[in-house]
Structure formats: structure tokens, C-alpha cells
Amino acid sequence: MADGWGQHADQRADESAMLSVDSSTLWSILDKKGTQTMMEQLIAGGSVTDFATVNKRLESSWYSMDFLHGVKFDLTIATGDPFSASTVSSLLTAAVMVRR
């Protein structure tokens, strides 16, 4: 990754994944601001301590929904680093558990 090749390959993979969502019944691609707004709404207004730090590192997201066999929701969030990705995953898991 130091030579920049890893980043470009990762970016191409993300772009390919984003392009694949438009074949779903319902889909959306969000930019940085849209992703931050979505996450603030999902995680209780962003009141969690780690959220302010992670929110700055959210880059984009895309989701799709399929209703063929029930409801399938597929959300992908691009972050700036693996630590932020892990934190976002933990925050979303906690938010889902609290809402149940």
C-alpha cells in the first residue's frame, strides 16, 4: 500500500460493488455527508463517545434491499481505516441490539 497500488485496487473494488447495487429492488449510494447523516440517525443522534471520532472518517456508503424472499438489507460503509471500520461495526451491532 505504500506505493499507492493497494489503495487504487481497493478503490476499484468499492466502485464495482457500488455499481452492483442498482440491480436490486431498492438501492442508494450516499456521499460522505449523506453517510454521516445516516449514521447519526442510526446511532441515537451520534451521542456515543466513539462516534464523533469515527464520524469524521466515514467516506461513503451504499445499500440495497431485496424483497424476493422476505426482506434482505445489505449495507456497506466505506471508512478511512480498519480501526474505524471495526468501531462502526460495533456501534451498529449495539444500535440494533438496543432497538430490539
N, C-alpha and C positions, 0 to 999 in steps of 0.2 A: 503494500500500500504506500510505501514511502515514495515510490516513483509515480504515483498517481493512477497506475493501471487498475488497481483494485477498486478505486472509487468509481472509475468510469464503467467498469463491468457491473458493479453494484447498481449504479445509476441506470444502466440499460436494463437490468433485470427488473428494477422498480417500474420503469416506463412500460415494459412489456406486461407486467402484472396490472398496471393501471388500465392499459388498453383492453385487457380481457374482461373488465367488469361490465362493459357496455353490452355484453351478450346476455346479461341477467335481466330478470323482470323489472327490478327497481335497482338503480345504482346512482352513485355520486362520487365525484372526485373533489376534494377540498384542498385549498391552498393553505399556507401557514396560518393565516388569521382565522380561516374557517375551522381548521383543525383545533386551534387553541380555544375558540368559542365552544365547539362541540365538547371538548374535554372539560371545560369549566362547568358546563351544564350537566355532564355525566357525573362529575365528581363533586357534588354538593357545592357548587359555586366556587370551586378551587380553594376551599378552606383548609385542605390538608397541607401539612407543613412542607412536605417534599414537592408539592405540586408547583409552587411558584418557580422553583429551580428548573424542574422538568419542562414546564410550560414554555420556557424560552427556547428549548431545544427541539420542540415539535416542528417538523418540516412540512409534512403534508399527510393526507390520509385518503383512503378510498374504501368504499364499501359497496356491497351488493346484497340483495335479498332475493331469494328464490322461494316460490310458494308451491312448487311442484309436489313435494312430499312434506306437507306441513310448512313451517317457516324456517328457512336457513338464512342466518345473518352472518356475513363474512366481512370483518373489519380489519384493515391493515393500516397501521400508523407508522410513518417513517420518522425516525428520530436521528439526532446528530451522533449518537454513540451507543454502544451496548449497555452502558450503565443506565442511561435514560430509558432505553427500551425495556430493560428489566423493571425499572421503577414504574413505568406506565403500565406494564402488565400486572404488577402487584396492585397498583391503585385501582385498575379496572376490575380485577378479581374481587377486591374488598368492596367496591361500589356495588357490584352485582349481589354479593352476599348480604349487604346491608339492606338492599331493596327487597330481598326475598323475605 
